[in-house]
Amino acid sequence: MENWDCYKESIDHILIKEKRYRDPNFSAQRLAEMLGVSAFKLSRILKAVYGLSYAEIVHTYRIQDAQHHLKDRRLAPYSINDICAMVGFKNRQSFFDAFKKATGTTPDRYRNTP
């Protein structure tokens, strides 16, 4: 079995530091190209290193980002739809579904909870 931990730093840099997870058009295929591996190998790397699929990883980062934005008083004038777009979701329904699954509550309730 290969040691794919060496990819973690590069993946974290691309997805987190460069905030590529916010780009709704950034795909697993594009990430694989940037790493110089096939999409199949990327899938195996992600499962081995993170225990998650590409979509699960990206949703996790987007939800964490949304949670931060929803609690940031400076962003209070922005609507839930604005925040949904800021963190990379293409539509409101997928954002609400992912947010509720991850947090157990809706973005509106999360924002209004002290």
N, C-alpha and C positions, 0 to 999 in steps of 0.2 A: 504494500500500500504506500502510495506517495505521501510525502509531507507537503501539504499545500499551505501551511501557515505563512510561508514566504509571500504569498499573494495577499494576505490580509492587509498589510500596510498599504499596498497599492490600491486595493479595493476601497479601504477606508478613506484614503486620500481623494480618490475620484468621487466617491459618493458623498462623503461627509465634508471634507475640506473644500472641495470645489462645488459642493451642494448640487451635484448633478441629479440627486433624487427629486429636486424641485422641478426639473424639466419633465413635463408630461410626455415628451417625445423621446426621452433617453431610454434606451431599451437594453435588455440583457445582451442582445446581439452587439450593440455598440460598445458596451462594457467589455465584452469578450474581445472585440477587435482592439480596443485600447490596451488590453492585457496581452494580446498576441496569442490567444487560445481560441479554440472552437467554442461554440455555444454549449455543446454537450459537456466539454471539459469544465467550462465555467459553472455549469449546473452542479457538477460533482464537487468542485472546489467549494462552492457556497454551502452545499449540504455538509461537507466535511468540516469546514472552518466555522460556520455560523449555525449549522443545523436548520437552515431555512432556505427557501427558494428565493430567487431574485425578487419576485413580487412581494413576498412576505418581508424581506429586508427593506425594500423601498417603502412599503406601507408603514413599517415601524418607524423609520426616520421621519416620514411625512406626518404621522400622528404625533410624535414627540415634538416636532416643530410646531404643529398646529396647537398643541397644548400650551407651549410657550407663548405663541402669538395671542391665544385667547385670554391669557392671564396678564399680558403686557398692557398696562393702562394707556400707553402711548398709541396702541393700536385699537383702542376702544371705538373710535369712529368708523373703523372698517367693519363691513358686514361679514357674516359667516361665509357668504359666497366669495368675498374678496380673499379671505384667509384660505379658503379651499383652493383657490387659484394660486395664491402665493406659495403654498407648500407642494403644488404639483398635481393635484387631482384634476382630472378633466371634467368631472361633473359632480354636482352637489350630492346626488344619490350615492355614488360610490364613496364619497367622502364621509357622509353620514353613516353608511353601513360599516365602513372600516373603523371609524371613530367609536361607534357604539360597541363594536366587537372588541376593540382594544381596551376601552375604558369603562364600559358598562353604562354609559350615559351619552346623551346627545351633546353636540358642541354648544348649543345654547345653554343647556343646564350647566355644563362644565364652566362656561364663561361666567355665569352668574352665581356660582358657588364660591363663598369666601375662602 
